[in-house]
Amino acid sequence: MIETTKTYDFLVIGAGIAGASAAYELARGGASVLIAEMESHPGYHTTGRSAAIFTENYGNDVIRALTSASRAFFENPPDGFCEHPLLSPRGMLMVADKARLDQLELGELVTRVDADEITHRSPAVSPAFTAGGTWEEGASDIDVHALLQGFLKGFKKAGGLIATNAEIQSFSREDGCWQVATRAGNFSARTIVNAAGAWADQIAGLAGTKKVGLQPKRRTALTIDPGTSPASWPLTNCVDESWYFKPEAGDLMISPADETPSPPCDAQPDELDIGICIERIEAATTLKINRLVSKRAGLRSFVADKSMVCGYADDIDGFFWLAGQGGYGIQTSPAMARIAAALVRGHPIPAEISAFGVTAGQLAPGRSTL
Ligand SMILES: Cc1cc2nc3c(=O)[nH]c(=O)nc-3n(C[C@H](O)[C@H](O)[C@H](O)COP(=O)(O)OP(=O)(O)OC[C@H]3O[C@@H](n4cnc5c(N)ncnc54)[C@H](O)[C@@H]3O)c2cc1C
C-alpha cells in the first residue's frame, strides 16, 4: 500500500535498470524508497530492448572500469537474488576487412584471430569479407529479465514500493522536501533520484535544475531466422561499428549499430534503418534476409563525454542524477547502483569499486566535460 501522506527518504524516478538497481541498494541500506514509473510495468523502455551483452572491452575508460567492477556481482549475486546464473558464456568477435585491419584494438582481454578462426567461430561471416579480428573470451550474455526482477524483488523485500502509471507532472519544494505530483497521486520525498533514462533532462527541467545535455540516440535491433541454429555463435561485431549480430532466443539478432538522435519517446524502428541493416549484414555475411521475425528500437542516452552522470545537482537541494547510461547501462548497473547509494548519502565510492579507478569527479553532473 503506497502512503501518500508519508515523506519518503527517496523518490526514484524510473523503473528501468538504473532506477531499479539504485532503489534496491537504497532500500537495503534501510531507507524508505518509492519508485515512480510512468509505464504500467518496469523495464518497458530501453532496459527491455537491449542486446544483453556484458563486455569489458567496450566504451571509454570509465565505462570499462564500471563494467569490470560489476563482474563480481554478476558472477556472485546475493543469496536469493535469482534462480539461474546472470551471465552465460557468449564470447565476442570483432571482425575487420582488409581496409580496416589497423582499426582492431588489441589488449589483455582479447586475442588476435585470423580469417579461418573467424569463420570457424562465427560461420555466417563471409570469407570474402573478413581479413582478421579479435576474440574476447569473457564477453557474456546477461539475463536482463532476471537481473531487473532480482533488483525489484530485493527492493520490495527491503520495504520498497513502486507506483506504476505514475508519470511525474510537477515538482515543488516545501519545508526542505519535494512535493511531487504524478498521474498516480502526489508524493513527498526528501531526495529525488533522477533515473528517468532518455527523459532525465526533461525531469531536470520540471524540477528547475540545470540540464546535463543528454542526447538520446535510437538503435535498431531486428531478429531473423538464419536457417540454422545460431545458438553457439558469438556476438559478432564489425570493427567500424557499422553492424553486429548475436543469437537471441533461437533466432539471430542483427543491428546496424545506428545512433540516430531522437527526442525521448517510445522508440520504434525506422524503415530506412531496417533497410540499411539488411544491406550491411548481407554484404558481410552469407545470410540472405527475406523475412524479419521481430523488430524493435531503443534509445541509448549519452552526455558529451559518454560517461554516466551520478551525483547531486549543484544548483538545487535534494536532486540526485543517475542518467546517461548510454549503451552500457545493464552491464554497469551493479557498480553504478552501489556508487549512487554511497554518493547520495554523502559517502565515498566503495573501496572495491574505486579500486578499478572510478572517481566521483568522473561522474559528477557539474564536470567540465559535459
Ligand atoms: C538496441 C540496444 C542494445 C543495447 N545493448 C546493451 C548491452 O548489450 N549491454 C548493456 O549494458 N546495455 C545495452 N544497451 C543500453 C541499455 O539498455 C541502457 O543503458 C539501459 O537500459 C538504460 O537504463 P535506464 O534505466 O537508464 O533507462 P530506461 O530503461 O529507459 O528506464 C527509464 C525509465 O524512466 C521512466 N520514466 C521516464 N520519464 C518518466 C516520468 N516523467 N515519470 C515516471 N517515469 C518516467 C521510463 O518509463 C523508463 O521506464 C542497449 C540499448 C539498446 C537500445
The ligand as a Tripos MOL2 file, in Angstrom:
@<TRIPOS>MOLECULE
LIG
   53    58     1     0     0
SMALL
NO_CHARGES

@<TRIPOS>ATOM
      1 C1         19.4470   -1.9070  -29.0570 C.3       1 LIG1
      2 C2         20.1420   -1.6730  -27.7310 C.ar      1 LIG1
      3 C3         21.1650   -2.5270  -27.3380 C.ar      1 LIG1
      4 C4         21.7770   -2.3580  -26.0860 C.ar      1 LIG1
      5 N1         22.6840   -3.2870  -25.6850 N.ar      1 LIG1
      6 C5         23.2150   -3.2140  -24.4460 C.ar      1 LIG1
      7 C6         24.0930   -4.2240  -23.9840 C.ar      1 LIG1
      8 O1         24.3480   -5.2070  -24.6780 O.2       1 LIG1
      9 N2         24.6110   -4.1130  -22.7230 N.ar      1 LIG1
     10 C7         24.3170   -3.0340  -21.9180 C.ar      1 LIG1
     11 O2         24.8120   -2.9810  -20.7900 O.2       1 LIG1
     12 N3         23.4840   -2.0650  -22.3420 N.ar      1 LIG1
     13 C8         22.9260   -2.1210  -23.5830 C.ar      1 LIG1
     14 N4         22.0780   -1.1530  -24.0170 N.ar      1 LIG1
     15 C9         21.8870    0.0320  -23.1760 C.3       1 LIG1
     16 C10        20.9800   -0.2340  -22.0000 C.3       1 LIG1
     17 O3         19.8020   -0.8850  -22.4400 O.3       1 LIG1
     18 C11        20.6490    1.1080  -21.3160 C.3       1 LIG1
     19 O4         21.8610    1.7650  -20.9580 O.3       1 LIG1
     20 C12        19.8340    0.9400  -20.0510 C.3       1 LIG1
     21 O5         18.7350    0.0820  -20.2660 O.3       1 LIG1
     22 C13        19.3100    2.2980  -19.5760 C.3       1 LIG1
     23 O6         18.5450    2.0740  -18.4190 O.3       1 LIG1
     24 P1         17.7470    3.2430  -17.7420 P.3       1 LIG1
     25 O7         17.1240    2.7000  -16.5210 O.co2     1 LIG1
     26 O8         18.6230    4.4410  -17.6290 O.co2     1 LIG1
     27 O9         16.6370    3.6630  -18.8300 O.3       1 LIG1
     28 P2         15.1520    3.0230  -19.1240 P.3       1 LIG1
     29 O10        15.1990    1.5610  -19.1510 O.co2     1 LIG1
     30 O11        14.6620    3.7310  -20.3210 O.co2     1 LIG1
     31 O12        14.3700    3.4630  -17.8390 O.3       1 LIG1
     32 C14        13.9570    4.7970  -17.6080 C.3       1 LIG1
     33 C15        12.5670    4.7100  -17.0080 C.3       1 LIG1
     34 O13        12.1440    6.0110  -16.6090 O.3       1 LIG1
     35 C16        10.7390    6.0850  -16.8180 C.3       1 LIG1
     36 N5         10.3630    7.4910  -16.9010 N.ar      1 LIG1
     37 C17        10.7800    8.3990  -17.8040 C.ar      1 LIG1
     38 N6         10.1660    9.6000  -17.5860 N.ar      1 LIG1
     39 C18         9.3600    9.4260  -16.5190 C.ar      1 LIG1
     40 C19         8.4640   10.3000  -15.8180 C.ar      1 LIG1
     41 N7          8.2710   11.5740  -16.1950 N.pl3     1 LIG1
     42 N8          7.7810    9.7990  -14.7630 N.ar      1 LIG1
     43 C20         7.9500    8.4920  -14.3540 C.ar      1 LIG1
     44 N9          8.7760    7.6250  -15.0100 N.ar      1 LIG1
     45 C21         9.4800    8.0870  -16.0700 C.ar      1 LIG1
     46 C22        10.5560    5.3500  -18.1440 C.3       1 LIG1
     47 O14         9.2270    4.9210  -18.3410 O.3       1 LIG1
     48 C23        11.5380    4.2000  -18.0110 C.3       1 LIG1
     49 O15        10.9360    3.0250  -17.5050 O.3       1 LIG1
     50 C24        21.4200   -1.2740  -25.2410 C.ar      1 LIG1
     51 C25        20.4020   -0.4060  -25.6440 C.ar      1 LIG1
     52 C26        19.7640   -0.6090  -26.8640 C.ar      1 LIG1
     53 C27        18.6420    0.3140  -27.2630 C.3       1 LIG1
@<TRIPOS>BOND
     1     1     2 1
     2     2     3 ar
     3     2    52 ar
     4     3     4 ar
     5     4     5 ar
     6     4    50 ar
     7     5     6 ar
     8     6     7 ar
     9     6    13 1
    10     7     8 2
    11     7     9 ar
    12     9    10 ar
    13    10    11 2
    14    10    12 ar
    15    12    13 ar
    16    13    14 ar
    17    14    15 1
    18    14    50 ar
    19    15    16 1
    20    16    17 1
    21    16    18 1
    22    18    19 1
    23    18    20 1
    24    20    21 1
    25    20    22 1
    26    22    23 1
    27    23    24 1
    28    24    25 2
    29    24    26 1
    30    24    27 1
    31    27    28 1
    32    28    29 2
    33    28    30 1
    34    28    31 1
    35    31    32 1
    36    32    33 1
    37    33    34 1
    38    33    48 1
    39    34    35 1
    40    35    36 1
    41    35    46 1
    42    36    37 ar
    43    36    45 ar
    44    37    38 ar
    45    38    39 ar
    46    39    40 ar
    47    39    45 ar
    48    40    41 1
    49    40    42 ar
    50    42    43 ar
    51    43    44 ar
    52    44    45 ar
    53    46    47 1
    54    46    48 1
    55    48    49 1
    56    50    51 ar
    57    51    52 ar
    58    52    53 1
@<TRIPOS>SUBSTRUCTURE
     1 LIG1         1 GROUP 0 **** ****
